[in-house]
Amino acid sequence: MRQGAAWLAVTALLAGCATTPQRTVVDTRAENVGHQRLPPAAGGGGGAVQAYEMQPGEGYRMPQLYAGRDPVVGARDPRTELAPTTVCLQVVVDAEGRVERSVPLSDREVCRPGVAAENAPLLAAAQEAVAQWRYTPAAVCHFAAGKVPDNRGDCTAAERIEPVAVSLLYAFTFEIVHGRQVVERR
């Protein structure tokens, strides 16, 4: 029961802790890729989230992506032109930092083209890429009474670290210009 509550708490915390947009571009032979986490949709998205309040002696460490290849569409999409098209995924990361699954999202207007049949190659590329991603797992940090650091996300001084599963939202914007594929990962 406590682990389930912690997982739900972490999900709720992520909804409030989404970082500001970050853009990175990686130049490969045929594609450029960047990524950013999406903030939760207005109205809470597709699943119910149960609120969890951190106790005075607890902190939360966000998951950190340390190994994540970028989506590669390659020859599976023969189009030579494609206006910017966004594919959104909910990525479930287990308590060991492995991607358990990814689920396409269409709860936002910008994400809806990503689930269209003609964009199946884009969705497949994004899901294949995230399936290989690895994270330092998210965790609830349990500190001794009176020993809580200013940065509750730093588990270094914690008495106990409880890794927890989390759900993260990502958007990948694909574009093909004169046969060259460009992907922005958000």
C-alpha positions as CSV (number, residue, x, y, z in Angstrom):
1,M,0.0,0.0,0.0
2,R,2.8,2.4,0.9
3,Q,4.7,1.8,-2.3
4,G,1.5,2.4,-4.3
5,A,0.9,5.6,-2.5
6,A,4.6,6.6,-3.1
7,W,4.3,5.8,-6.8
8,L,1.1,7.9,-7.0
9,A,2.8,10.7,-5.1
10,V,5.8,10.7,-7.4
11,T,3.4,10.9,-10.4
12,A,1.7,13.9,-8.8
13,L,5.0,15.5,-7.9
14,L,6.2,15.1,-11.5
15,A,3.0,16.9,-12.7
16,G,4.0,19.9,-10.6
17,C,7.8,19.6,-11.1
18,A,8.0,19.5,-14.8
19,T,11.0,21.6,-15.9
20,T,10.9,24.5,-18.3
21,P,11.3,23.6,-22.0
22,Q,14.8,22.5,-22.9
23,R,16.0,22.0,-26.4
24,T,19.0,20.1,-27.4
25,V,20.0,19.3,-30.9
26,V,22.2,16.4,-31.9
27,D,23.5,16.3,-35.4
28,T,23.6,12.8,-37.0
29,R,24.0,11.9,-40.6
30,A,20.4,12.5,-41.6
31,E,18.5,13.7,-38.6
32,N,18.6,16.4,-35.8
33,V,17.0,15.5,-32.5
34,G,16.3,17.3,-29.2
35,H,13.9,16.5,-26.3
36,Q,11.9,18.1,-23.6
37,R,9.4,16.9,-20.9
38,L,5.9,18.1,-21.4
39,P,3.9,19.7,-18.5
40,P,0.7,17.9,-17.6
41,A,-2.4,18.7,-19.7
42,A,-5.0,21.0,-18.2
43,G,-7.6,18.8,-16.4
44,G,-5.0,16.2,-15.3
45,G,-4.6,14.2,-18.4
46,G,-5.9,10.7,-18.9
47,G,-5.3,9.0,-15.6
48,A,-6.3,9.7,-12.1
49,V,-3.6,10.9,-9.8
50,Q,-3.8,10.6,-6.1
51,A,-2.2,13.4,-4.2
52,Y,0.6,12.5,-1.8
53,E,2.2,14.9,0.7
54,M,5.8,14.5,1.5
55,Q,6.4,14.0,5.2
56,P,8.7,16.4,7.1
57,G,11.6,13.9,6.9
58,E,11.2,13.0,3.2
59,G,12.5,14.4,0.0
60,Y,12.1,13.5,-3.7
61,R,14.8,12.8,-6.3
62,M,13.7,13.3,-9.9
63,P,14.7,10.6,-12.4
64,Q,17.7,11.5,-14.5
65,L,18.1,10.2,-18.1
66,Y,21.6,9.0,-18.6
67,A,21.4,6.8,-21.6
68,G,18.9,7.8,-24.3
69,R,19.3,7.4,-28.0
70,D,17.3,9.7,-30.3
71,P,14.5,8.5,-32.5
72,V,15.6,7.5,-36.0
73,V,12.9,7.3,-38.7
74,G,15.2,6.4,-41.6
75,A,13.9,4.6,-44.6
76,R,10.7,3.4,-42.9
77,D,9.1,6.7,-43.9
78,P,9.5,7.3,-47.6
79,R,8.1,10.9,-47.5
80,T,10.4,13.6,-48.7
81,E,8.4,16.4,-47.2
82,L,6.6,16.5,-43.8
83,A,5.4,19.6,-42.0
84,P,6.3,19.6,-38.3
85,T,4.4,16.7,-36.8
86,T,4.4,16.0,-33.0
87,V,4.2,12.5,-31.5
88,C,3.6,12.5,-27.7
89,L,4.4,9.6,-25.4
90,Q,3.7,8.8,-21.7
91,V,6.9,7.0,-20.7
92,V,6.6,4.8,-17.6
93,V,10.0,4.3,-15.8
94,D,10.2,1.6,-13.3
95,A,11.9,1.8,-9.9
96,E,15.1,0.5,-11.4
97,G,15.3,3.2,-14.0
98,R,14.2,1.1,-17.0
99,V,11.4,2.1,-19.4
100,E,8.6,-0.3,-18.6
101,R,6.4,1.0,-21.5
102,S,5.4,4.0,-23.5
103,V,1.9,4.9,-24.5
104,P,0.9,7.4,-27.3
105,L,-0.9,10.5,-26.0
106,S,-3.5,12.4,-27.9
107,D,-5.0,14.5,-25.0
108,R,-3.5,17.7,-26.4
109,E,-4.2,19.3,-29.8
110,V,-0.5,19.3,-30.7
111,C,-0.3,15.5,-30.0
112,R,-3.2,14.4,-32.1
113,P,-1.3,14.2,-35.5
114,G,1.1,11.7,-33.8
115,V,-1.6,9.0,-33.6
116,A,-2.8,9.4,-37.2
117,A,-2.3,6.2,-39.3
118,E,0.0,8.0,-41.8
119,N,2.4,8.9,-39.0
120,A,2.8,5.4,-37.7
121,P,6.5,5.3,-38.7
122,L,7.1,8.4,-36.5
123,L,5.4,6.8,-33.5
124,A,7.3,3.6,-34.0
125,A,10.6,5.4,-34.1
126,A,9.8,7.3,-30.9
127,Q,8.7,4.2,-29.0
128,E,11.7,2.2,-30.2
129,A,14.0,4.9,-29.0
130,V,12.5,5.4,-25.5
131,A,12.3,1.6,-24.9
132,Q,16.1,1.7,-24.7
133,W,16.4,4.8,-22.5
134,R,17.8,4.3,-19.0
135,Y,17.4,6.6,-16.0
136,T,18.9,7.0,-12.5
137,P,15.6,6.1,-10.8
138,A,13.3,8.6,-9.1
139,A,13.3,8.1,-5.3
140,V,11.7,9.1,-2.1
141,C,14.5,10.1,0.3
142,H,13.9,9.3,4.0
143,F,16.0,11.5,6.3
144,A,16.7,11.2,10.0
145,A,14.8,13.7,12.2
146,G,16.5,17.0,12.1
147,K,18.8,16.0,9.3
148,V,16.8,17.1,6.3
149,P,19.0,19.1,3.8
150,D,18.0,22.3,2.1
151,N,17.9,20.4,-1.2
152,R,15.4,17.6,-0.5
153,G,16.2,16.1,-3.9
154,D,19.7,15.3,-2.8
155,C,19.5,11.8,-1.3
156,T,23.2,11.7,-0.2
157,A,22.5,12.2,3.5
158,A,19.3,10.1,3.5
159,E,18.9,7.2,6.0
160,R,16.9,5.3,3.4
161,I,16.4,5.8,-0.4
162,E,13.2,4.3,-1.8
163,P,13.3,4.0,-5.6
164,V,9.9,4.6,-7.1
165,A,8.3,4.2,-10.6
166,V,7.3,7.4,-12.4
167,S,5.5,8.5,-15.5
168,L,7.0,11.1,-17.7
169,L,5.5,12.9,-20.7
170,Y,7.6,13.6,-23.8
171,A,6.9,15.1,-27.2
172,F,8.9,14.4,-30.4
173,T,8.4,16.8,-33.3
174,F,9.4,15.3,-36.7
175,E,9.9,17.3,-39.9
176,I,11.2,16.3,-43.3
177,V,12.6,19.0,-45.5
178,H,13.9,18.1,-49.0
179,G,14.3,14.5,-47.9
180,R,16.3,15.4,-44.7
181,Q,14.6,14.3,-41.4
182,V,14.7,16.6,-38.4
183,V,13.3,15.6,-35.0
184,E,12.9,17.8,-32.0
185,R,12.4,15.9,-28.8
186,R,10.4,17.7,-26.1
